[in-house]
Amino acid sequence: MPLVFIHGVNNRDTDEDYARGVAARRTMFEELVAATIVKRGFPDFKVAADIYWGDLGVSFGWNLRSVPTTHVVESLGPEGSGAQNLDILQLVSKTRPSKTEGVETLGTVPPLVDAAQQDPAGLVRAIFAPEADRFAVTDLKPPKAAMLESDVDKADAEGAHLGLLLMAAEQLARDVEKPENRALIQGTTDSQVLNKIEEQVQARYQQLAKPRLEAQASDKEHLGKGGNPIGWTLDHLKKMVNAAKNAVTGAVTETERGASLVALKALRDGVSRRAFRFLGDVFVYLHHGRTAAPAIYERVKSGVLALNGRTNSKGEREPFIVVSHSFGSEIFYDLLISHQLDAVTVDLWVTAGAQTSLFAEMLLFADIPQPLPPDTSTFSLGRPPTVKKWVNFYDEADVLSYLHEPVFGSTAVKDIPVRAGANLTNAHGHYFADPGFYERIAKEL
């Protein structure tokens, strides 16, 4: 049996960055989760293709012409990509010298030089924090035509190497957490610090990429596919480093205010653009997600059943792992408690950024036991019987993630807090940009 991922709302394979994000996530599942299961005696264990249901979600008959165009108010300043890295702004705000006599100042020490001395691991992670946007709720846009097969191959190859790049960045962050390694990224100017970070991440990435490149070189099917993923990845690394430099350039005298304004912009844009398709997909599922033809409910059900019953070469049953993000968790739970998956034993169910407990509180699942007792302080719903183990990852900064233990019980599910200090603009997707998330899943096995 494999590891299978069920996405949440607001995912469309026509979105510009969909294929690249899927490939990056799959690569980290392969390298950090599946690889550990292979070593335990299941050499054929694989990461299955995502169970995709986005095409059955909400559509808009007038292609969103009803949505008014919004503009950033002048006080927010320029909207360049560098200004969107709230993690960098927060880090500089935290590590810079305090105010002196009411005057905002970063002192004589350049801000990134200061950050590299005081929080080197945080600086490395902050540079790559915007990658979480690839895994979060996207901006609502009119649909595009399906990608050409050659473009999908290219994005898939680039995404796989993006996953390796994120792993390389996390390796460097963990290295420089050790006092004896901090000099690896320290310098006397911001440019020097960023150049060292780029060089160190690049070296680790190339080491991680080497086995894949050697395997692909011997596989004739891969020759000529995917363009030049290494070139794209190294160029992307340079862009991320430059974006970090740009992020602090406009906030030298007003870092705290700059961070607040970026957060306000994200909140405003989130309400006005990102929420539409999120809510729309939820409404579609609740209104006719079980009955439409084809139905979201049936799509996910058939996808899970198709993967059931896999064994290794010795005839031993392989582990079955289900990872669900956001509303994908509600769909899977709905299937479990309506006895549609009784033939499937799930060894580990991982929910991330999920609202399953909230929907249970609102009694929105058709087969949830009713009525609830008047006092639920000592009552819980328990774990679906075909699930052996259930862990729920949540982030206090992720407004779409909820605690599950209070509703389902501490013996049924374990809540795992992640990403302490995350910012609200990227928390909902950050689980899948953080190699530590995948390592924790492997640990829970």
N, C-alpha and C positions, 0 to 999 in steps of 0.2 A: 504494500500500500504506500501511497505517497504523502507528501505534504501538499495541501491545496489551500489556496487563498480565495476568499470571497470578499469582493470589494464592497464599499459602501455607496451611498448616493453620489450623484454628480460626477460619475466617471463615464466618459464616452471615448470610444476608440477613434473617433474623428478629431479629438482634441489634439492640438499641436504637439504636446509633449507626452502623450499617453504612452506610446510604445517605448520611449526611452525610460520613463519612470518604471514601467512594468519590468523591463529588463534589469534595471539597477536593483530593484527589490528582489527579483528572482536570483540574481547573482549572489547577493548576501545570504539569502536562504540556502543556496547551494553550498557556499563556502563555510558558513558558520553554523548551520543546523544540520542539513542533510549529510554533510561530511562526517559528522560525529556518529550518525546512525550507521553509515556505511562501515565505519571502523568497528562497530559493535556486532558485525556479522550479517549485515544486510547489504551486500554489494550492489544490488539492483535498485536500492531505494532512490527515488527521484522526487524532484519538485515538479508537480503537475502544472499544466497550464491553468491560469486563473479561471474560475467559474465566472464568466462575464454575462451580466444581465443589463448593462447600461442602455442598450438599444431599446429595452422595454420600458425604460423610465419615461419621465414627462417629456413632451414635445410641445412646441409653441407654434400655433397655427399662423401667426403673423410674424414669426421670426423675431420676436422681442421688440417690435416697433413701438409697443406700448410703454416700454421702459424709458423714462426721460434720461437724457445724457447728464452725467454729473461731472463737475469740475472741481479740482482741488482749490480751496480758498487760497488767496494770495499769501496769507501768512504761513502756509505750509512750505513755501519755497519750492525749489526745483524737484521734479519727480524722477530724476535719473535713477538707474538701477542701484547705484552705490548708496543712495540715500535711503534705500529700503532695508538695509541691514540693521535692524533694530538691535540685534545681539551685540554688534560692534559698538553702537552708541551706548548701550547699557554698560558694556564692559569698560569703556573709556570713562564713563561717568563714575563708575565704581572705583577705578584705580587711579584717577587723576588726583592731584592735590586738592584739598578742600578750599572753600572760598576764603578769601582774606579781606576783611573789612568791607564785606558786601560786594566785592568785585569778583566776577567770574574769571578764572584763569586756569590754564593748564600748566602753568609754570614754565620753566626753561627746558624741561625734559619733554621731548616729543611724545605724543600720547601713546603711540604703539610701542615705542621703546619702553615707556613706563609700564604698559600692560604686559609686555614680554617679561619684565622683571618681576612683577607682582602676581600675575596669573597667566603663565605661559600656556598651560593647557586650555584655559578658557579662551585665550586669544585664537589658538588654532581652531578650536571648535566653532567659535563665532564666525570665522571666515567662511566656513562651509555650512553654516546654519540655514542660509536661504535655499539650499537644496531641498529642504523639507517641503517647500511649495510644490514640488513635483508629486508629492504623495497626499496633498491636502485638497480641500474643496477648491475648485478652480473658479476663475472669473466666468461669469455667465456670458456666453457669446452665441451668435447664430451658428447653426451647424455648418460644417465644412464637408466637402466631398471626401470619400474614403481615400486613404493614402495608397499610392502605388506600391506594389510588392517590393520594388527596389528600395523605395523610401523606408518601408517598414524594416527591411533587412538592415539598412543603414542605421536607423534609430535603435534597433535591437542591439546591434554591435556596440554602438556608442553607449547605450544604457548599461550593458554588461561591464564596460570599462569604467563607467561612472561609479558603479557599485564598488569596484576595486579601488577607485580613487578615494571614496568615502572611508573605506577600510584603512587605506594608507594614512589618511588624515587622523583617524582615531588612533592608529598606532603611534604616530608622532605625538599626539596629545598625551598619551599615556607615558611615553618616554620622557617628555619634558616635565611631567609631574614629579619626577625624581630630581632632587636638588642637584645631583651630579651631572644631569643632562641639560640643565636649563640653558647653558651657554650655546647649545645647538641653534637656538633661534634668537639670541640676544645680539644687539648691535647698538651703535651710537646714533643712528638715524632710522626713521620709519621705513625708508626704502630698503635699508640694509636688513632690518628685521624681516620684512616681507619677502625679500629675495632669499633669505635663509630658509624661511618656511616653505617657499616654493621648491627650493632645491631638495629639502629633506622629504617633503611629501612625494615629489617626483621619484626620488630614489626608491622609496618604499613601494610606490605604485608599480614601478617597473619590475620589482622583485615579485610582486603579487601577480602581475600580468604574464610573466615568463612561462609558467606551466600551461596556461591557456593558449598562448601563442604557439608553443611547441606542439600542443595537441591539434590545433587547427591547421598547422602547417602540414601535418601528416594526414589530414582529412580532406580528401579531394572535394567533398561537397561544400566545404567552407571557403575554398580558394576563390577569390574574386568577389565574395559576398561581404557586404558591410562597409565597403569603402576603406577609409583609413581611420579606424577608431582610436589608435594611439595618438595620431596627430590631432584629432578632435579633442581628446581628453587632455592633452598637454596644453592646448590652446584654451580649453575651458578652465583649467587650473590657473593659468595666467589671468584670465578674466576675473575669476573669483578673488584672486589676490589684489588685483587693481581695484575691484569694487570695494574691498575693505579699506583701501587707502582713500578712495573717494568718499566713503561713508563718514570719515572723521574730518575731512577737509572743510566741510561747511558747518561743522559743529565745534570748532576750536574754542569759541567763546561762549557758546550756549549749548553745551552737550546735553544737559538734563532736559532743557526745553526742546531740543531737537529730537530726543528720544520720545518725549511725550507727544510731539506733533506727528511723528511717524505712526505712533500707536493710534492716535485719533483718526488719522487718515485711513488706517487699516480698518478701524471699527466702522467708519462711515462707509467705506467701499464695501465692507463685508455685508452690511445691512442692505445696501442699495443694489449690489450686484451678485454676490456669492450666494445669498440666502435663497434666491428664487428657485434655482434648479434643485437645491438641497430639499427645500420644503415640497417642491413639486414632485420629486421622486417618492417622498414619504406619502404624500396624498395619493399618488397613483397606486402605490402598493396597498394602502389601507382601503382604497375605494374598489379596486378590481385587480389587485395583485395576485389573487388566487383564482379568479374566474376568467380573466381575459385569455384570448387564444392568439399567440402564445402568452403564458403567464410567467411573471417573475418567479413565483412560488414553484412552478413546475420546472422552470429552467434550472434553478439551483438544486432542486431535488434530483433531477435526472443527472446533473453533473456530479453530485456526490455519489449516487448509486453506481455510476459508470466506473468509479474508481475503487469500489468495494471488492474485497476478496483476493487481493494480491498476496502472493507468497514468494519466499526466496527459493533458491535452488534446492534447499533441503526440505521444502514443503512447509516451512515455518511461516506463520502469519506475520507479515510486516507491520510495523507501527503505522497508524493512520492519524495524521495530525491535521487539524483544521485551524487556520488562522483567519479571523474575520475582522474587518475594520468597520467602525462606525455602524451604519444601518445594516450592513451585511450581517452583523451579529443578531439583529432582531429577526431577519429572515431565517437564519439558521435555527435560532431558538424556536421560532414558530413551527418549523418543520419537525423539530425534535419532539415538542410537547404534543403535536397533533399525530404522533406515531407514524409519520411518513418515512422515518429512517430507522425503524426498529431493527432492521437487518444489518445495520452498520454499527460497529463498535468504534468509538472515537477514543483513542488513547490519550490525546491531549487536545483540548480546545482552548485556543488563545483568542481572547477578545481584546481589542485595542481601540481606545477612543470610542467606546460603545455606549449606547443609550438603552440597552436591554432592560436594566433595572427600572429606568424611568418609564418605559412603555408598560412594564409589568405593573408599576404603581398606578398607572392610568387604566389598567385592565383592557389594554388594546389588543391583546392576543386572544384569538377566538377560543382557544382551548385552555385558558388559564382557569384554575379552580375558583369557582364563585359560589356563594358570596365569601368574601374575606371575613375573618373574625373581627369584631369591633375593635379589639386591641391587638395590633400586630407587633407589639414590642417584643414578644417572645415567639412570634410565628414567622416562618420563612418558607419559601417555595421549594427549596432544595435544588439538587442538580438533576438534570435529565438522566434517566437510568442508563442510557446507552453511552454516556460520557464518563470515562474513568477519572479524568482529571481536568479541571477547568481553572485557568488563571486569567485575570482581567487586569490589563495595564491601563492606568489612567494618569493624567497629568493635571495638576491644579490649574495650570494656565490654559488647558484645553477646555473651553466652555461646552464642548460636545461630548465630554467623557464623564462617566458617573461611577460612583462606588457600587459594587454588586453584592458585597457581603451582607449589608443590612437587609436586603430583600431576599436573596437566595440562601443566605446562611454562611457562616465562616467555615463550616465543614464541607460545604458544597463548592465554593469558589474562593480563590485567594486573590485579594486586591493587591496589586503591585504598583506603588507610585514610581514615576520616572521623571527624568528631566527637571530636576530641581532648578528653579531659576529661569525656566523657559519663558519666552515672551508669547503673548496671545496671538501674534500674527502668524506664527508657524507651528504652534504646539500640536494642532490636530494631525499634521502630517509628519511630525518630527520622529515619531516612533520608528518609521521605516527608513529614515536617513541616519539613524544611530546604530552602528554595529553592535553596541552593547545590548540593544533590544533583542537582536537575533541570538547573541550569546546567552542571554537569560532564558530564552526559549529552550535552547539546547540543554541548559542546566536543569530546567524543570522536567526534562525527560528522565 
